[in-house]
Structure formats: structure tokens, C-alpha cells
Amino acid sequence: MRILVMIVMLIAVAGSAMAQEGRLLYERYCVQCHGVEGTGKGINAPHMSVFPRDHTDRTEMMGRSDEELFRVIRNGGASINQSVLMPAWSHNLDDDQIHVLVRYLRELCCEEP
């Protein structure tokens, strides 16, 4: 029983660390266009010909698979026939970091606070 409790605690700590890393990556790479709250109203948004995706829109975000989200972060908007204004982040982020970002996007859109 004691081992089970320790495992559950370790999983919770790891999940919390991953959520923190996702939030920090989002703040560093995404908020300029998508906004601090993920609503698509970042500081750059008014100057863009295509408004950034609202990552808090549950319906829209649930229409995208994790694979699509990974691909658009890694290879840019054109890789999924979306805006060319969405840059490819593969030179800045490794695949593990991109997976963490995808998980954070799911928190923004789909999990209750």
C-alpha cells in the first residue's frame, strides 16, 4: 500500500512539473500571438491578416488531433493547410517540448480549472 501511495505521489509531481513546463514554453513562444490566456488576442494579433487560433475554444480545439497540433507547432501552419503566419518551431523546440506544449493546449481548451 505504501508503494502505491508513493507511485501516485510521484505521478502527481511529474504531472505538475510537466504542466509548469508547458505553461513556461507557452509563455515564451506562443503568447505574443495567442495571448497570455490563449484566446488568440496576443500583442501581435491586431497586426496579423489572419487572427491566431483561440486555444480556449473547446469545440475548435477538440476538432484537432494531438498529431495535428504537434505537426503545426513543429512545422508551421502551412503543414496543415492553415495560416503561413504560424511559424515552424522545430529549430527552437525538440519533440518532447512540443509534446508538452500539446498537453498544455489541451489544458487550456478542455480541462476545468
BAZA-561022 format. One line per field, with one value per atom (N, C-alpha, C): y, z, x; residue number from 1; residue in one letter. Coordinates in steps of 0.05 Angstrom, whole numbers, plus 5000, padded with zeros to 4 digits. Layout:
N
py Y/...;
pz Z/...;
px X/...;
k NUM/...;
r A/...;
! end
This chain:
113
py 4976/5000/5025/5025/5047/5053/5033/5036/5048/5040/5051/5081/5089/5117/5133/5122/5136/5138/5118/5119/5141/5142/5162/5190/5193/5219/5227/5208/5214/5222/5208/5215/5243/5250/5277/5298/5293/5313/5315/5293/5294/5308/5303/5317/5347/5355/5383/5396/5383/5394/5397/5377/5378/5402/5406/5428/5455/5456/5481/5486/5465/5467/5476/5465/5472/5501/5510/5538/5557/5550/5566/5567/5544/5543/5560/5558/5574/5604/5611/5640/5649/5633/5641/5642/5623/5621/5628/5628/5630/5655/5667/5689/5713/5718/5742/5743/5720/5719/5708/5687/5674/5686/5703/5717/5700/5714/5702/5680/5686/5667/5648/5650/5632/5638/5662/5669/5679/5680/5689/5720/5733/5762/5772/5761/5770/5797/5806/5833/5836/5814/5815/5812/5801/5794/5817/5842/5863/5869/5861/5868/5845/5824/5800/5798/5789/5787/5763/5744/5721/5720/5721/5721/5694/5694/5669/5653/5627/5608/5615/5612/5615/5587/5584/5558/5551/5569/5563/5554/5555/5547/5516/5505/5476/5462/5472/5459/5459/5482/5484/5466/5467/5451/5421/5413/5384/5374/5392/5384/5379/5384/5379/5356/5338/5315/5325/5310/5316/5316/5297/5295/5321/5332/5357/5380/5381/5403/5400/5376/5371/5381/5373/5379/5410/5423/5452/5467/5458/5471/5465/5441/5432/5445/5444/5451/5476/5489/5513/5509/5531/5530/5518/5523/5512/5482/5469/5440/5426/5442/5430/5448/5461/5479/5501/5512/5535/5559/5579/5604/5601/5613/5613/5632/5647/5665/5649/5624/5607/5595/5603/5594/5565/5553/5526/5531/5515/5518/5495/5479/5456/5463/5488/5496/5506/5512/5522/5501/5483/5463/5435/5417/5389/5375/5351/5337/5334/5329/5326/5352/5374/5400/5405/5398/5401/5384/5360/5343/5356/5368/5382/5406/5420/5442/5433/5411/5399/5393/5381/5374/5400/5421/5446/5458/5456/5466/5451/5426/5410/5420/5429/5440/5466/5483/5509/5506/5487/5486/5468/5448/5427/5418/5428/5419/5441/5434/5453/5463/5488/5499/5488;
pz 5000/5000/5000/5016/5018/4991/4976/4950/4930/4931/4914/4919/4944/4951/4941/4943/4933/4902/4889/4860/4851/4864/4858/4863/4885/4891/4870/4861/4841/4814/4807/4783/4784/4808/4811/4809/4821/4820/4791/4777/4749/4732/4736/4721/4726/4751/4758/4745/4745/4732/4702/4690/4661/4655/4671/4667/4669/4689/4692/4668/4658/4635/4611/4607/4585/4586/4610/4614/4607/4616/4611/4581/4568/4539/4524/4532/4520/4524/4548/4553/4536/4532/4516/4486/4475/4446/4435/4451/4439/4446/4470/4479/4461/4447/4430/4410/4400/4381/4394/4410/4421/4447/4460/4484/4509/4532/4557/4565/4559/4566/4544/4521/4499/4481/4484/4469/4441/4432/4405/4404/4427/4428/4439/4428/4436/4425/4434/4426/4395/4382/4353/4337/4349/4335/4319/4329/4314/4288/4285/4262/4242/4247/4230/4211/4187/4168/4174/4189/4199/4229/4243/4272/4282/4303/4315/4327/4328/4339/4368/4376/4404/4417/4433/4445/4468/4475/4496/4484/4458/4444/4443/4462/4465/4439/4426/4402/4380/4375/4355/4361/4385/4393/4394/4401/4401/4372/4353/4325/4313/4330/4321/4338/4324/4338/4351/4370/4382/4360/4341/4319/4303/4297/4282/4297/4323/4339/4340/4343/4343/4317/4295/4268/4263/4272/4266/4283/4308/4324/4312/4305/4294/4267/4249/4221/4211/4228/4220/4209/4206/4197/4169/4151/4124/4123/4143/4144/4147/4157/4160/4144/4124/4107/4122/4141/4156/4151/4167/4162/4161/4141/4139/4160/4174/4195/4220/4222/4245/4238/4253/4246/4254/4242/4250/4273/4294/4318/4321/4301/4303/4308/4302/4306/4335/4349/4376/4397/4389/4408/4398/4417/4409/4411/4402/4401/4428/4449/4476/4485/4479/4487/4472/4447/4431/4443/4451/4464/4489/4504/4529/4522/4501/4492/4484/4469/4461/4486/4506/4530/4544/4544/4555/4540/4513/4497/4505/4511/4519/4546/4563/4589/4585/4567/4561/4551/4533/4520/4534/4548/4553/4583/4600/4627/4645/4664/4683/4701/4708/4726/4754;
px 5016/5000/5017/5039/5056/5069/5077/5089/5069/5044/5023/5020/5019/5017/5040/5064/5088/5087/5078/5076/5056/5033/5013/5024/5039/5051/5071/5088/5108/5095/5073/5059/5047/5036/5025/5046/5069/5091/5101/5104/5113/5093/5067/5047/5047/5051/5052/5076/5099/5123/5119/5106/5101/5082/5062/5043/5058/5075/5091/5109/5122/5139/5123/5099/5082/5074/5067/5059/5083/5107/5130/5137/5135/5140/5120/5095/5073/5079/5087/5093/5116/5135/5159/5153/5139/5136/5109/5088/5061/5046/5051/5033/5034/5055/5057/5034/5026/5004/4978/4980/4956/4947/4963/4955/4961/4964/4970/4950/4925/4903/4897/4910/4906/4882/4871/4847/4851/4876/4882/4885/4887/4888/4914/4936/4962/4970/4992/5002/5005/5012/5016/4990/4969/4944/4932/4931/4918/4932/4957/4974/4975/4960/4961/4937/4941/4920/4901/4911/4895/4898/4875/4877/4886/4903/4913/4890/4894/4875/4869/4844/4836/4839/4860/4865/4846/4829/4809/4782/4780/4755/4754/4739/4738/4729/4708/4698/4719/4732/4753/4776/4786/4809/4804/4780/4774/4771/4768/4768/4796/4816/4844/4855/4868/4881/4907/4917/4943/4965/4962/4982/4982/4958/4956/4969/4963/4974/5005/5015/5044/5056/5043/5053/5054/5033/5032/5052/5057/5077/5105/5109/5136/5141/5122/5127/5113/5097/5083/5055/5041/5013/5009/5027/5024/5024/5036/5038/5011/4991/4964/4944/4954/4938/4924/4939/4929/4947/4945/4960/4990/5002/5031/5043/5027/5037/5045/5035/5043/5070/5091/5118/5123/5142/5152/5171/5167/5184/5204/5208/5226/5255/5262/5290/5294/5272/5273/5265/5247/5236/5242/5249/5252/5224/5223/5197/5185/5201/5190/5177/5190/5178/5152/5152/5127/5105/5111/5090/5080/5098/5090/5072/5078/5061/5033/5032/5006/4990/5002/4988/4978/4994/4985/4962/4962/4940/4914/4916/4892/4883/4901/4893/4878/4888/4876/4848/4844/4818/4797/4807/4789/4787/4804/4803/4792/4776/4765/4787/4787/4807/4805;
k 1/1/1/2/2/2/3/3/3/4/4/4/5/5/5/6/6/6/7/7/7/8/8/8/9/9/9/10/10/10/11/11/11/12/12/12/13/13/13/14/14/14/15/15/15/16/16/16/17/17/17/18/18/18/19/19/19/20/20/20/21/21/21/22/22/22/23/23/23/24/24/24/25/25/25/26/26/26/27/27/27/28/28/28/29/29/29/30/30/30/31/31/31/32/32/32/33/33/33/34/34/34/35/35/35/36/36/36/37/37/37/38/38/38/39/39/39/40/40/40/41/41/41/42/42/42/43/43/43/44/44/44/45/45/45/46/46/46/47/47/47/48/48/48/49/49/49/50/50/50/51/51/51/52/52/52/53/53/53/54/54/54/55/55/55/56/56/56/57/57/57/58/58/58/59/59/59/60/60/60/61/61/61/62/62/62/63/63/63/64/64/64/65/65/65/66/66/66/67/67/67/68/68/68/69/69/69/70/70/70/71/71/71/72/72/72/73/73/73/74/74/74/75/75/75/76/76/76/77/77/77/78/78/78/79/79/79/80/80/80/81/81/81/82/82/82/83/83/83/84/84/84/85/85/85/86/86/86/87/87/87/88/88/88/89/89/89/90/90/90/91/91/91/92/92/92/93/93/93/94/94/94/95/95/95/96/96/96/97/97/97/98/98/98/99/99/99/100/100/100/101/101/101/102/102/102/103/103/103/104/104/104/105/105/105/106/106/106/107/107/107/108/108/108/109/109/109/110/110/110/111/111/111/112/112/112/113/113/113;
r M/M/M/R/R/R/I/I/I/L/L/L/V/V/V/M/M/M/I/I/I/V/V/V/M/M/M/L/L/L/I/I/I/A/A/A/V/V/V/A/A/A/G/G/G/S/S/S/A/A/A/M/M/M/A/A/A/Q/Q/Q/E/E/E/G/G/G/R/R/R/L/L/L/L/L/L/Y/Y/Y/E/E/E/R/R/R/Y/Y/Y/C/C/C/V/V/V/Q/Q/Q/C/C/C/H/H/H/G/G/G/V/V/V/E/E/E/G/G/G/T/T/T/G/G/G/K/K/K/G/G/G/I/I/I/N/N/N/A/A/A/P/P/P/H/H/H/M/M/M/S/S/S/V/V/V/F/F/F/P/P/P/R/R/R/D/D/D/H/H/H/T/T/T/D/D/D/R/R/R/T/T/T/E/E/E/M/M/M/M/M/M/G/G/G/R/R/R/S/S/S/D/D/D/E/E/E/E/E/E/L/L/L/F/F/F/R/R/R/V/V/V/I/I/I/R/R/R/N/N/N/G/G/G/G/G/G/A/A/A/S/S/S/I/I/I/N/N/N/Q/Q/Q/S/S/S/V/V/V/L/L/L/M/M/M/P/P/P/A/A/A/W/W/W/S/S/S/H/H/H/N/N/N/L/L/L/D/D/D/D/D/D/D/D/D/Q/Q/Q/I/I/I/H/H/H/V/V/V/L/L/L/V/V/V/R/R/R/Y/Y/Y/L/L/L/R/R/R/E/E/E/L/L/L/C/C/C/C/C/C/E/E/E/E/E/E/P/P/P;
! end
